[in-house]
Amino acid sequence: MEQARSMAGYSKRVGSTWRVLATATIAIATLLGTGLATIANAQSSTIAVRARGTSGSEAITLRVDNANVTSWTLTTSFQTYSVATNLTGGITVAFTNDASGRDVQVDYIIVNGETRQAEAQTYNTGLYANGRCGGGGNSEWMHCNGAIGFGNVTGGGGNPDPTFFVGNITTNGAVRSDFTRYWDQITPENEGKWGTVEATRDVYNWSGLDRAYNYAMANNIPFKQHTFVWGNQAPSWINSLSASEQAAEIEEWIRDYCARYPNTAMIDVVNEATPGHAPAGYAQNAFGNNWIIRSFQLARQYCPNAVLILNDYNVLSWDTDAFIRMATPAVNAGVVDALGAQGHGLEGQSLSSVQNKLNQVAALGLPIYITEYDVARTNDQEQLQIMQQQFPLFYNHPSVAGITLWGYVVGSTWVNGSGLIYSDGRQRPAMTWLMNYLGR
């Protein structure tokens, strides 16, 4: 939880200035073909990493702005490994080949002559602490595959924002070839829902999830599972079982998913549990009134490295107070890592109202993911205007750790009017503005 909090906090302390710098860097890079490569190459930085392994076979990778710069195989004694790079974003040192007997100790890094001690960094997803990987920070050690964040190349030490993203979902069960041109995180729209995967008891259909997950792994972008426990789109057979059988099947579903997709970055563990929405009655029957907490405990047991999210709709409009009442016991129990606020249906809400609701949810003290954002307007200018007003609010809010839009191809989105590009790649004005805003 501390990891997720620090990631969100740092990204907003850096704020829009960091992103403006990143946008400028990308813009300069586009000039390479015009003979202005010297401008882009003028700012080279040297990064040195001092580290060792316990077995001498550990591999670490230096990443800047989510891009792999280089990798090294460690020895059992401290060595200093150096590289030059033109990248200017967040620096992470990642442990990538954990196995029995393998651990990594990072003493410090040096960025352009400035030393940054590993134990001074609170972002460490490789440290085993509090019973799980990623359970602490401020340590030189990585016992699991994970990373220590050392701040930005030009911005000094602290926690980088290696996982802040603006992502999207699959399109009609597939991933379009243009996906990573626009988005840097992926969620399966329907392929990860329990009723899709296990429509027949004990017969799994992983094909859709495999496609989306393998695409994320191949393209080094975060994969978010949607969803484990939900009152809709669950297998119909679960409702006819006894409570003990339901509990066993829920655990089996979560266990088998996590075994197949161990590098899942985020999970909508419980979806739409606010009373009157779509709480999972079968889970309540299985586990009693603490069914939300128990669902998160199972997700933590079997997917120990994922960010576990409590997701719901109308959080930023009519049902803010009801969501907070529902979420508070699980938040206080310490089992929830982040909160998911779906972004459907906000077109008629005033910006000040959305901001006030977002601040109310942020007061729970957890990072917030805008999980299902869309602007459903068939009129191009209306869609553009709403996007220009709302998106910067989410992007720059100090508690928002990532944004997932819910579809982008006209005619293939959940709600009419929310598409951003046509199937032939032509962009609606809101998409053109968004890509310019993000520097993509």
Secondary structure, DSSP 4 states (H G I P E B T S, - for coil): -HHHHHHHHHHHHHHHHHHHHHHHHHHHHTTGGGT-HHHHTS--EEEEEEEEESSS--EEEEEETTEEEEEEE--SS-EEEEEEE---SEEEEEE----TT--EEEEEEEETTEEEEGGG---BSS-EETTEET---S-SEE-SSEEEEEEETTTBSS---TT--EEEE-BTTB--TTHHHH-S-EE-SSTTSHHHH-SBTTB---HHHHHHHHHHHHHT--BEEEEEEESSS--GGGGGS-HHHHHHHHHHHHHHHHHH-TT--EEEEEES-STTS---HHHHHHHGGGHHHHHHHHHHHH-TTSEEEEEESSTTTT-HHHHHHHHHHHHHTT---EEEE--TT-TTS-HHHHHHHHHHHHTTSS-EEEEEE----SSHHHHHHHHHHHHHHHHH-TTEEEEEES--BTTSSSSTT---B-TTSPBPHHHHHHHHHHT-
